[in-house]
Amino acid sequence: MRHLLPLLVAVPLLGAAVLIAVGRRLPRSAAETVACAVSGATAGLALVLLLDSSPPLIEWVGAWYPKDGQSVGIVLTGDSAGLGMAALASLLTLAALAYSWHYFDEPPHGHAGAFPALVLLFQGGMCGFAIAGDLFDAFVFFELMSVVAYALTGYRVDEARAVQGAMTFGVVNSLGAYFVLTGIGLLYARTGELSLVKIGRGLDAHGGPDALTLAAFVLVLTGLLVKAAAVPFHFWLPDAHAVAPTPVCMLLSGVMVELGAYGVWRVYGTVFSGPGGVPAADFTRALVALGVLTAAVGAVMCWYQRHIKRLLAYSTVAHTGLFLVGIGVLRPEADDGVALYVLGHAGVKAALFACAGILLNRYGSVDELALHGRARELRGVAVMFAVGALALAGLPPFGTGLGKAVAEEAVGGPLTVVYVLASAVTGGAVLRVTGRVFLGLGRRPEEHPEDETTGSGERPETLHRLTRVPGTMRAVPAVLLAAALAVGVAPGFAGLVARAVNESGSGGAAGLVHWTGAGVLLGLLSALLAIGLAAVAVTRPGPLSEPGWALPLRRLQSGHIGDYVAWLLVGTTLLGALALPGVLGG
């Protein structure tokens, strides 16, 4: 079975090549059918390999096997965690392609294969990153993701806003990639290896950590945290989501950001966790501090958005902070919780973006205030939006709720409060949108002069505004929400996820994952707080709608690339300062 690993990358890349070559001659339905078939086949292959991934599948591409302990080939590692992420990326890609069936207006220059080919390239990059066994090839797939996501973000190239959002994405993520490449160079200079496992062994053989180790750690993690949209590396994400096509938003928030967090977990556990790497206490301090900051800033900024796609983007930032906190405490149970949380969040967030796309293409707006009461006829979409909001808040028995409950128990103490508040605020913001837009509750709040990005006057992504919502656009978010629910209720599924994660990153330590009384109560508390916040915001908008104290945070999202680059450097410095004491002590 290991010989099939390269196909996880090769199949979508070949499918994209075929669509590019013959896309001008294919009718649109044929091009989209081919793309869905290729994406679905890759997802099926990932699931088949996942069932046969214990022990991990190792494949040297092109039969370039190591000789006398030295290697120059490309190694793919098909352990349970990597294959699980590849399966998630592939399934979500299939969902995005199904959602976009006959979705856009005419493709550029009549090339029916352009958009689905780009999506397949994106899928290939995500799958490659998930199963890469050496750091340089992980960087290569990392860059493939970035380049294609840049093109997808600016797909509507005739719009200035789309070009600006794509430029922001491209510059910030390219800088993150350069940081990763520089860190790889330092590690190669120290160890002479590129394999993740061998780099870790080389650092351990060298002795305790030093300045070079710290520099490599900071540079590599900076690039991964840019991809994960952690504060203060996050500014590209809301700008990109505001202009990217809806199916692209489903992939950016549903899986690409999660792959950044997965990269942090993988690289630290394999490369830097030994005696020659960064001490556990320093890694915990750095990642938990950034995670708490990310959760807090993301939740506050989420609450004070009226642009619905930006609101959902900031909720992704907040939940990324919770993922990083769980990874940072370095406990197997927390890893299990984060894995379940990621799976549930992927389905919920993709479904919410799909519903936002329906609003955009029905009314030409994603402005919460301008849409007040206008979507009353979209009852099914309203139900899905409300269900997604409660799932974001951690309501049992959704997978987000189970993952949140397991992670809360593992992190313990004050960090549990962070989980409860961040999930409640983000869920409450989405519930507030549901009440105003779909139910017309409360009076329309007053405009604020600082609301520069409103979401009004958007150009629909379909040829004409939708008078009837296509069945695929309704079915995809419904299936995604059902999948998020299944993560929390399917018998034995949580145990399988925990076993897969622990075998891949915790030495095979067994984790017992199940609903507990405390977890259910905290999930209900988060959901009730979300409902309460939304109710107060709708009925008494004054106190919770005045963004005065949050204005400094809002002004940081300036839209100027230079500002974002400066904050990237600030974040890199902060990460180094948080990890420095262990190196000095060594």
C-alpha positions as CSV (number, residue, x, y, z in Angstrom):
1,M,0.0,0.0,0.0
2,R,2.9,2.4,0.6
3,H,3.6,2.6,-3.1
4,L,0.2,4.4,-3.5
5,L,1.3,7.3,-1.2
6,P,2.6,9.4,-4.1
7,L,-0.7,9.2,-5.8
8,L,-2.3,11.5,-3.2
9,V,-0.2,14.2,-4.8
10,A,0.1,13.0,-8.3
11,V,-3.6,12.3,-9.0
12,P,-4.9,15.9,-8.3
13,L,-1.8,17.4,-10.1
14,L,-2.4,15.2,-13.2
15,G,-6.1,16.0,-13.1
16,A,-5.3,19.7,-13.0
17,A,-2.9,19.3,-15.9
18,V,-5.6,17.6,-18.0
19,L,-8.1,20.3,-17.3
20,I,-5.6,23.0,-18.2
21,A,-4.7,21.2,-21.4
22,V,-8.2,20.5,-22.7
23,G,-10.4,22.9,-20.6
24,R,-11.0,25.2,-23.5
25,R,-12.6,22.4,-25.5
26,L,-14.6,20.9,-22.7
27,P,-18.1,22.0,-21.8
28,R,-18.4,23.4,-18.3
29,S,-20.3,20.4,-17.0
30,A,-17.6,18.0,-18.2
31,A,-14.8,20.0,-16.7
32,E,-16.5,20.2,-13.3
33,T,-17.4,16.5,-13.5
34,V,-13.7,15.6,-14.1
35,A,-12.6,17.8,-11.2
36,C,-15.1,16.2,-8.8
37,A,-14.2,12.7,-9.9
38,V,-10.5,13.4,-9.4
39,S,-11.0,15.0,-6.1
40,G,-13.3,12.2,-4.9
41,A,-10.9,9.5,-6.1
42,T,-8.1,11.2,-4.1
43,A,-10.3,11.4,-1.0
44,G,-11.1,7.7,-1.4
45,L,-7.5,6.8,-1.7
46,A,-6.6,8.8,1.4
47,L,-9.3,7.0,3.4
48,V,-8.1,3.5,2.1
49,L,-4.5,4.3,3.1
50,L,-5.6,5.6,6.4
51,L,-7.2,2.3,7.2
52,D,-3.8,0.6,6.5
53,S,-1.5,3.2,8.1
54,S,-0.5,1.3,11.2
55,P,2.5,1.0,11.3
56,P,3.2,4.2,9.3
57,L,3.6,3.8,5.5
58,I,7.0,5.1,4.3
59,E,7.7,5.6,0.6
60,W,10.8,6.9,-1.1
61,V,9.5,8.5,-4.4
62,G,11.2,7.2,-7.5
63,A,13.0,4.4,-5.5
64,W,15.7,6.8,-4.3
65,Y,16.3,4.8,-1.2
66,P,18.9,5.9,1.5
67,K,22.4,4.4,1.0
68,D,24.7,4.1,4.0
69,G,22.4,6.2,6.0
70,Q,22.5,9.1,3.6
71,S,19.5,10.1,1.4
72,V,18.8,12.6,-1.3
73,G,15.3,11.4,-2.3
74,I,11.8,12.5,-1.4
75,V,10.3,10.6,1.5
76,L,6.6,10.5,2.1
77,T,5.3,9.4,5.6
78,G,1.8,8.0,5.7
79,D,1.1,7.9,9.4
80,S,-2.5,8.2,10.7
81,A,-2.3,11.9,11.5
82,G,-0.9,12.9,8.1
83,L,-3.3,10.7,6.1
84,G,-6.1,12.0,8.2
85,M,-5.3,15.6,7.3
86,A,-4.9,14.5,3.6
87,A,-8.3,12.9,3.8
88,L,-9.8,16.0,5.4
89,A,-8.3,18.3,2.8
90,S,-9.6,16.0,-0.1
91,L,-13.1,15.7,1.3
92,L,-13.4,19.4,1.8
93,T,-12.0,20.0,-1.7
94,L,-14.7,17.8,-3.0
95,A,-17.3,19.7,-1.0
96,A,-16.0,23.0,-2.4
97,L,-16.1,21.7,-6.0
98,A,-19.6,20.3,-5.5
99,Y,-20.8,23.7,-4.0
100,S,-19.3,25.6,-7.0
101,W,-21.1,23.4,-9.6
102,H,-22.2,25.9,-12.3
103,Y,-21.5,28.5,-9.6
104,F,-19.5,31.3,-11.2
105,D,-20.2,33.4,-14.1
106,E,-18.3,32.5,-17.3
107,P,-14.7,31.5,-16.6
108,P,-12.0,33.8,-17.9
109,H,-11.5,33.6,-21.6
110,G,-14.0,30.8,-21.8
111,H,-11.6,28.3,-20.1
112,A,-14.0,26.0,-18.3
113,G,-11.1,24.1,-16.6
114,A,-9.4,27.1,-15.0
115,F,-11.1,27.2,-11.6
116,P,-11.4,23.5,-11.0
117,A,-7.8,23.0,-12.1
118,L,-6.6,25.6,-9.6
119,V,-8.6,23.9,-6.8
120,L,-7.1,20.5,-7.7
121,L,-3.6,22.0,-7.6
122,F,-4.5,23.4,-4.1
123,Q,-5.6,19.9,-3.1
124,G,-2.3,18.4,-4.3
125,G,-0.3,20.9,-2.3
126,M,-2.4,20.3,0.9
127,C,-2.1,16.5,0.6
128,G,1.7,16.7,-0.1
129,F,2.2,19.0,3.0
130,A,0.3,16.6,5.2
131,I,2.4,13.5,4.3
132,A,5.8,15.1,3.6
133,G,8.5,13.3,5.6
134,D,11.3,15.8,5.1
135,L,11.3,19.5,5.9
136,F,12.3,20.8,2.5
137,D,9.6,18.9,0.6
138,A,7.1,20.1,3.2
139,F,8.3,23.6,2.3
140,V,7.8,22.9,-1.5
141,F,4.2,21.8,-0.9
142,F,3.8,24.7,1.5
143,E,4.7,27.0,-1.3
144,L,2.5,25.2,-3.9
145,M,-0.5,25.8,-1.5
146,S,0.5,29.5,-1.2
147,V,0.9,30.2,-4.9
148,V,-2.4,28.5,-5.8
149,A,-4.3,30.1,-2.9
150,Y,-2.9,33.5,-4.1
151,A,-4.3,32.8,-7.6
152,L,-7.6,31.6,-6.2
153,T,-8.0,34.6,-3.8
154,G,-7.5,37.0,-6.8
155,Y,-9.6,34.9,-9.2
156,R,-11.8,37.8,-10.0
157,V,-8.8,39.7,-11.3
158,D,-11.0,42.5,-12.9
159,E,-11.8,43.7,-9.4
160,A,-9.3,46.0,-7.6
161,R,-10.3,44.7,-4.2
162,A,-9.6,41.1,-5.2
163,V,-6.2,42.0,-6.5
164,Q,-5.3,43.9,-3.3
165,G,-6.5,41.0,-1.1
166,A,-4.5,38.6,-3.2
167,M,-1.4,40.8,-3.0
168,T,-1.7,40.9,0.8
169,F,-2.0,37.2,0.9
170,G,0.9,36.7,-1.5
171,V,3.4,39.0,0.2
172,V,2.7,38.0,3.8
173,N,2.7,34.2,3.0
174,S,5.8,34.5,0.8
175,L,7.7,36.2,3.6
176,G,6.6,33.4,5.9
177,A,7.9,30.9,3.3
178,Y,11.2,32.7,3.1
179,F,11.5,32.4,6.9
180,V,10.8,28.7,6.7
181,L,13.5,28.2,4.0
182,T,16.1,30.1,6.0
183,G,15.3,28.0,9.0
184,I,15.7,24.9,6.9
185,G,19.1,26.1,5.8
186,L,20.2,26.6,9.3
187,L,19.1,23.1,10.3
188,Y,20.8,21.6,7.3
189,A,24.0,23.4,8.1
190,R,23.9,21.9,11.6
191,T,22.8,18.4,10.9
192,G,23.4,17.8,7.2
193,E,19.9,16.3,7.0
194,L,16.5,17.2,5.7
195,S,14.4,14.3,6.9
196,L,12.3,15.4,9.9
197,V,13.3,12.5,12.0
198,K,17.0,12.7,11.1
199,I,17.1,16.5,11.8
200,G,15.7,15.8,15.3
201,R,18.4,13.1,15.9
202,G,21.1,15.4,14.6
203,L,20.1,18.2,16.9
204,D,20.1,15.8,19.9
205,A,23.5,14.4,18.9
206,H,24.9,18.0,18.8
207,G,24.1,18.6,22.5
208,G,21.9,21.2,24.1
209,P,20.1,24.0,22.3
210,D,22.0,27.1,21.2
211,A,21.4,30.3,19.3
212,L,21.3,28.5,15.9
213,T,18.7,26.1,17.2
214,L,16.6,28.9,18.5
215,A,16.9,30.9,15.3
216,A,15.9,27.9,13.2
217,F,12.9,27.2,15.5
218,V,11.7,30.8,15.4
219,L,12.0,31.0,11.6
220,V,10.3,27.7,10.8
221,L,7.5,28.3,13.3
222,T,7.0,31.9,12.1
223,G,6.2,30.5,8.6
224,L,3.8,27.9,9.9
225,L,2.1,30.4,12.2
226,V,1.6,32.8,9.3
227,K,-0.2,29.9,7.5
228,A,-2.2,29.3,10.7
229,A,-3.2,33.0,10.9
230,A,-2.0,33.3,14.5
231,V,-1.9,36.8,15.9
232,P,0.1,39.0,15.0
233,F,0.6,37.1,11.7
234,H,-3.1,37.0,10.9
235,F,-3.8,40.2,9.0
236,W,-3.9,38.5,5.6
237,L,-6.7,36.2,6.5
238,P,-9.7,38.7,6.8
239,D,-8.5,40.7,3.8
240,A,-8.3,37.5,1.7
241,H,-11.6,36.1,2.9
242,A,-13.4,39.4,2.1
243,V,-12.5,39.1,-1.6
244,A,-11.9,35.4,-2.3
245,P,-14.7,33.3,-4.0
246,T,-16.8,31.5,-1.5
247,P,-15.6,28.0,-2.3
248,V,-12.0,29.3,-1.7
249,C,-13.0,30.6,1.7
250,M,-14.4,27.2,2.5
251,L,-10.9,25.8,1.9
252,L,-8.9,28.6,3.5
253,S,-10.7,28.5,6.8
254,G,-11.8,24.9,6.7
255,V,-8.4,23.2,6.1
256,M,-5.5,25.4,5.1
257,V,-5.3,27.3,8.4
258,E,-5.6,24.0,10.2
259,L,-2.7,22.6,8.2
260,G,-0.6,25.4,9.6
261,A,-1.4,24.3,13.2
262,Y,-0.8,20.7,12.2
263,G,2.6,21.8,10.9
264,V,3.5,23.3,14.2
265,W,2.5,20.1,16.0
266,R,4.4,17.9,13.6
267,V,7.6,20.0,13.4
268,Y,8.0,20.5,17.1
269,G,7.2,16.9,18.0
270,T,9.6,15.5,15.4
271,V,12.4,18.0,15.1
272,F,12.6,20.3,18.2
273,S,11.2,18.2,21.1
274,G,14.4,16.3,22.0
275,P,17.3,17.4,24.3
276,G,19.0,19.2,21.4
277,G,15.8,21.2,20.6
278,V,13.7,23.8,22.4
279,P,12.9,22.8,26.0
280,A,9.2,21.8,26.5
281,A,8.6,24.6,29.0
282,D,9.7,27.3,26.6
283,F,7.7,25.9,23.7
284,T,4.7,25.7,26.0
285,R,5.2,29.3,27.2
286,A,5.6,30.6,23.6
287,L,2.7,28.7,22.0
288,V,0.2,29.1,24.8
289,A,0.9,32.8,25.0
290,L,0.4,33.3,21.3
291,G,-2.6,31.0,21.4
292,V,-4.3,33.0,24.2
293,L,-3.5,36.3,22.4
294,T,-4.9,34.9,19.1
295,A,-8.1,33.6,20.7
296,A,-8.7,36.9,22.5
297,V,-8.0,39.2,19.5
298,G,-9.9,36.9,17.1
299,A,-13.0,36.8,19.3
300,V,-13.1,40.6,19.9
301,M,-12.6,41.4,16.2
302,C,-15.1,38.8,15.2
303,W,-17.7,40.4,17.4
304,Y,-17.2,43.9,16.0
305,Q,-17.5,43.0,12.3
306,R,-20.6,43.7,10.1
307,H,-19.0,42.2,7.0
308,I,-20.1,38.6,7.4
309,K,-17.2,37.0,5.6
310,R,-14.7,39.0,7.7
311,L,-16.7,38.0,10.8
312,L,-16.3,34.3,9.9
313,A,-12.6,34.9,9.1
314,Y,-12.0,36.4,12.6
315,S,-13.8,33.5,14.2
316,T,-11.3,31.2,12.4
317,V,-8.5,33.3,14.0
318,A,-10.1,32.9,17.4
319,H,-10.4,29.1,17.1
320,T,-6.9,28.8,15.7
321,G,-5.8,30.3,19.0
322,L,-7.6,27.5,20.9
323,F,-5.9,24.9,18.7
324,L,-2.5,26.4,19.5
325,V,-3.2,26.4,23.2
326,G,-4.1,22.8,23.1
327,I,-1.0,21.9,21.1
328,G,1.2,24.1,23.3
329,V,0.4,22.3,26.6
330,L,2.1,19.1,25.2
331,R,-0.3,16.6,26.6
332,P,-1.6,13.6,24.6
333,E,-5.2,14.3,25.7
334,A,-5.0,17.9,24.5
335,D,-3.7,16.7,21.1
336,D,-6.7,14.3,20.9
337,G,-9.1,17.2,21.7
338,V,-7.5,19.5,19.1
339,A,-7.7,16.8,16.4
340,L,-11.5,16.4,17.1
341,Y,-11.9,20.1,17.3
342,V,-10.2,20.6,13.9
343,L,-12.4,18.0,12.3
344,G,-15.6,19.5,13.6
345,H,-14.5,23.1,12.9
346,A,-13.6,22.3,9.3
347,G,-17.2,21.1,8.6
348,V,-18.9,23.9,10.5
349,K,-16.8,26.8,9.2
350,A,-17.0,25.6,5.6
351,A,-20.8,25.3,6.0
352,L,-21.1,28.8,7.3
353,F,-19.1,30.2,4.4
354,A,-21.3,28.3,2.0
355,C,-24.4,29.9,3.6
356,A,-22.7,33.4,3.4
357,G,-22.1,32.7,-0.3
358,I,-25.9,32.1,-0.7
359,L,-26.5,35.6,0.8
360,L,-24.0,37.2,-1.4
361,N,-25.4,35.7,-4.6
362,R,-29.0,36.3,-3.7
363,Y,-28.8,39.8,-2.4
364,G,-25.4,41.2,-3.6
365,S,-24.4,41.9,0.0
366,V,-22.7,40.3,3.0
367,D,-23.4,43.3,5.2
368,E,-25.2,42.3,8.4
369,L,-26.9,45.8,8.7
370,A,-27.9,46.2,5.1
371,L,-29.4,42.6,5.1
372,H,-31.5,43.2,8.2
373,G,-34.6,41.1,7.8
374,R,-34.1,40.6,4.0
375,A,-33.4,36.9,4.1
376,R,-36.6,35.8,5.9
377,E,-37.6,33.5,3.0
378,L,-34.3,31.5,3.3
379,R,-35.6,29.4,6.2
380,G,-33.4,26.4,5.5
381,V,-30.3,28.6,5.3
382,A,-31.3,30.3,8.5
383,V,-31.5,27.0,10.3
384,M,-28.1,26.0,9.0
385,F,-26.6,29.3,10.0
386,A,-28.0,29.0,13.5
387,V,-26.9,25.4,13.9
388,G,-23.4,26.4,12.7
389,A,-23.3,29.2,15.3
390,L,-24.2,26.9,18.1
391,A,-21.6,24.3,16.9
392,L,-19.0,27.1,16.9
393,A,-20.0,27.8,20.5
394,G,-19.2,24.2,21.4
395,L,-22.8,22.9,21.9
396,P,-22.9,19.1,22.6
397,P,-23.0,16.8,20.8
398,F,-21.2,18.4,17.8
399,G,-17.6,17.4,17.1
400,T,-16.5,20.9,18.0
401,G,-18.1,20.5,21.4
402,L,-16.4,17.1,22.0
403,G,-13.0,18.4,20.9
404,K,-13.5,21.5,23.0
405,A,-14.5,19.5,26.0
406,V,-11.5,17.1,25.8
407,A,-9.1,20.0,25.2
408,E,-10.5,21.9,28.1
409,E,-10.0,19.0,30.5
410,A,-6.4,18.6,29.3
411,V,-5.4,22.3,29.6
412,G,-7.2,22.9,32.8
413,G,-7.3,26.0,35.0
414,P,-7.6,29.5,33.6
415,L,-7.1,28.2,30.0
416,T,-10.5,26.6,30.2
417,V,-12.0,30.1,30.6
418,V,-10.3,31.1,27.4
419,Y,-11.9,28.2,25.6
420,V,-15.4,29.0,27.0
421,L,-15.2,32.8,26.3
422,A,-13.7,32.6,22.8
423,S,-16.2,30.0,21.6
424,A,-19.1,31.8,23.2
425,V,-18.2,35.2,21.6
426,T,-17.6,33.8,18.1
427,G,-20.8,31.7,18.3
428,G,-22.7,34.7,19.6
429,A,-21.6,36.9,16.8
430,V,-22.8,34.3,14.2
431,L,-26.1,34.0,16.1
432,R,-26.5,37.8,16.1
433,V,-26.2,37.7,12.3
434,T,-28.8,34.9,12.2
435,G,-31.3,36.9,14.3
436,R,-30.8,40.2,12.3
437,V,-30.5,38.9,8.7
438,F,-32.8,35.9,8.7
439,L,-35.3,36.8,11.3
440,G,-35.3,40.6,11.3
441,L,-35.0,40.8,15.0
442,G,-34.5,44.2,16.8
443,R,-34.0,47.5,15.2
444,R,-31.3,48.1,12.7
445,P,-28.2,49.5,14.5
446,E,-26.8,52.8,13.6
447,E,-23.9,53.1,11.3
448,H,-20.5,53.9,12.8
449,P,-17.9,56.1,11.0
450,E,-15.2,53.6,11.6
451,D,-17.0,50.9,9.7
452,E,-14.9,51.1,6.6
453,T,-15.5,47.6,5.3
454,T,-19.3,47.0,5.3
455,G,-19.9,44.2,2.8
456,S,-22.6,46.3,1.0
457,G,-22.6,46.6,-2.8
458,E,-20.7,43.4,-3.4
459,R,-20.8,41.9,-6.9
460,P,-22.4,38.5,-7.0
461,E,-20.2,35.6,-8.0
462,T,-22.9,34.1,-10.2
463,L,-23.8,35.5,-13.6
464,H,-27.0,36.9,-12.2
465,R,-28.4,37.3,-8.7
466,L,-30.0,34.0,-7.6
467,T,-33.8,34.0,-7.6
468,R,-33.7,30.3,-6.6
469,V,-30.8,28.7,-4.6
470,P,-29.5,25.6,-6.4
471,G,-29.8,22.3,-4.7
472,T,-26.0,21.8,-4.5
473,M,-25.6,25.1,-2.7
474,R,-28.1,23.9,0.0
475,A,-27.0,20.3,0.2
476,V,-23.3,20.9,0.7
477,P,-23.6,23.0,3.9
478,A,-26.2,20.5,5.2
479,V,-23.9,17.6,4.6
480,L,-20.9,19.4,6.2
481,L,-22.9,20.2,9.4
482,A,-24.1,16.6,9.5
483,A,-20.5,15.5,9.3
484,A,-19.5,17.9,12.1
485,L,-22.3,16.3,14.2
486,A,-21.1,12.8,13.4
487,V,-17.6,13.6,14.7
488,G,-19.2,14.0,18.1
489,V,-21.7,11.2,18.1
490,A,-20.5,8.4,15.9
491,P,-19.7,5.4,18.1
492,G,-16.0,4.8,18.4
493,F,-15.0,7.5,16.1
494,A,-13.4,9.7,18.8
495,G,-11.4,6.8,20.0
496,L,-10.1,6.1,16.5
497,V,-9.0,9.7,16.1
498,A,-7.3,9.7,19.5
499,R,-5.5,6.5,18.7
500,A,-4.3,7.8,15.4
501,V,-3.0,11.1,16.9
502,N,-1.2,9.4,19.7
503,E,0.4,6.8,17.5
504,S,1.6,9.5,15.2
505,G,2.9,12.0,17.8
506,S,2.8,10.7,21.4
507,G,4.7,7.4,21.3
508,G,1.5,5.3,21.1
509,A,0.2,6.6,24.4
510,A,-3.4,5.5,24.7
511,G,-6.0,8.3,25.1
512,L,-9.5,7.8,26.5
513,V,-11.8,10.2,24.7
514,H,-15.4,10.5,25.6
515,W,-18.1,12.9,26.7
516,T,-17.8,13.8,30.4
517,G,-20.3,15.6,32.7
518,A,-18.0,18.6,33.0
519,G,-17.4,18.8,29.3
520,V,-21.2,18.7,28.6
521,L,-21.8,21.4,31.2
522,L,-19.0,23.7,29.8
523,G,-20.3,23.2,26.3
524,L,-23.8,24.1,27.4
525,L,-22.4,27.1,29.2
526,S,-20.6,28.3,26.1
527,A,-23.8,27.9,24.0
528,L,-25.9,29.7,26.6
529,L,-23.5,32.5,26.8
530,A,-23.5,32.8,23.0
531,I,-27.3,32.9,22.9
532,G,-27.3,35.5,25.7
533,L,-24.8,37.7,23.9
534,A,-26.7,37.5,20.7
535,A,-30.0,38.3,22.4
536,V,-28.6,41.4,24.1
537,A,-26.9,42.6,20.9
538,V,-30.1,42.3,19.0
539,T,-32.5,43.7,21.5
540,R,-30.2,46.3,23.2
541,P,-27.6,47.0,20.6
542,G,-26.0,50.0,22.4
543,P,-23.5,48.6,24.8
544,L,-22.4,45.6,22.7
545,S,-22.4,47.5,19.4
546,E,-20.2,50.5,20.4
547,P,-16.7,49.5,19.2
548,G,-14.9,52.4,20.9
549,W,-12.6,50.4,23.2
550,A,-11.9,48.0,20.4
551,L,-11.0,50.7,17.8
552,P,-7.2,50.3,18.3
553,L,-7.5,46.7,17.3
554,R,-9.7,47.5,14.3
555,R,-7.3,50.1,13.1
556,L,-4.4,47.6,13.0
557,Q,-6.3,45.9,10.1
558,S,-5.2,48.8,7.9
559,G,-5.0,47.1,4.6
560,H,-1.5,48.3,4.1
561,I,1.0,45.5,3.3
562,G,3.8,47.4,4.9
563,D,2.0,47.4,8.3
564,Y,1.4,43.7,8.0
565,V,5.0,43.0,7.3
566,A,6.0,45.1,10.3
567,W,3.7,43.1,12.5
568,L,5.1,39.8,11.1
569,L,8.5,41.0,12.3
570,V,7.1,41.9,15.7
571,G,5.6,38.5,16.0
572,T,8.9,36.8,15.1
573,T,10.7,38.8,17.7
574,L,8.0,38.0,20.3
575,L,8.3,34.3,19.5
576,G,12.0,34.4,19.9
577,A,11.8,36.3,23.2
578,L,9.3,33.7,24.6
579,A,11.6,30.8,23.7
580,L,14.9,32.4,24.6
581,P,15.2,31.6,28.4
582,G,15.6,27.8,27.7
583,V,18.4,28.4,25.3
584,L,20.2,30.8,27.7
585,G,19.7,28.3,30.4
586,G,21.2,25.6,28.2
